[in-house]
């Protein structure tokens, strides 16, 4: 590690960390720069283990001992400042140890990502980064094999997504489907029963679907507001719903993903 005391907030080397509370700035920077932000020592360590290369880090002195082992073997600039200085750079109180700018990995093709997979999650135009991160955490914890995201879906490597996922976006195989919903045919050709989670008159219950599902399942979750569009549903092999009670029609998409993945992974493991 190359320890560099922060002497001025105008240091151009700190520009990627500046004004992280400005959502539009982050949206402009993160996808185009080839970098993403990893927040907290734990998430940074997972990024390193996934083979992602660190570019720069900002932290306080008390976190240095724990970071030494994380960055062992890496030549990385570690900018050191007090809590007030770091808050002046980022715009928020940095209480998770460190922020690191990491080089984005090159995404694999859909075929490479789903090779050998049995249970795949597809995120169709989910725009809330918190929901994306929560779904990745469910994928990792409940045993799904890969995630595919549609062209308009929120970025899994956005800082909030990475943080909410507890870094699991760095360990779960994922990639973008370049064409949607046309990409459903590639999943079907690979032997997947593609199921849409949607409110539909002809939908089967999740319990029924899990009990009779095939060896390879791809479950499609739709956007928070409108769900899946009619064309996507029509192209899927099955429509599945989670039975609800007390007049509630549906769950938040992150909660729905956890319920669905538990039911499917449990049934497929039997």
Buried (B, 14 or more C-beta within 10 A) or exposed (E): BEEBEBEEEEEEEBEBBBEBEEEEEBEEBBBEEEBBBBBBBBBBBBBBEBEBBBBBBBBBEEBBEBBEEBBEEEEBBBBBBEEEBBBEBBBEEBEBBBBBBBBBBEEBEBEEBBEEBBBBBBBBBBEBBBBBBBBBBBBBBBBBBBBBBBEEBBBBBBBBBBBBBBBBBBBBBBBBBEEBBEBBEBBBEBEBBBBBBBEBEEBBEBEEBBEEBEEBBBBBBBBBEEBBBEEBBEBBBBBBBBEEEEEEEBBEBBBBBBBBBBBBBEBBEE
